[in-house]
């Protein structure tokens, strides 16, 4: 499992498709432990049914993203807050 783990930069393009702004510098707050991390620091697993994003501090699932047929399903249940903007 460890060899399949990537950092948050692995989903930079996917997040840009969804949010239309650069998201790896966005800061997310983990709903489980309260840690605040830039999305470029999270743990990413691409070899699941969809993409699974985990907190680098407690390994709780922050978000799940599924892309199929030009549609996206984004589950942010494990993310208490997501802060992003221009510049």
Secondary structure as UniProt FT lines:
FT   HELIX           2..4
FT   STRAND          5..7
FT   HELIX           8..11
FT   HELIX           12..19
FT   TURN            24..25
FT   STRAND          27..30
FT   TURN            31..33
FT   STRAND          36..38
FT   HELIX           39..41
FT   STRAND          43..45
FT   STRAND          51..54
FT   TURN            56..58
FT   STRAND          61..68
FT   TURN            69..70
FT   STRAND          71..75
FT   TURN            77..78
FT   STRAND          79..83
//
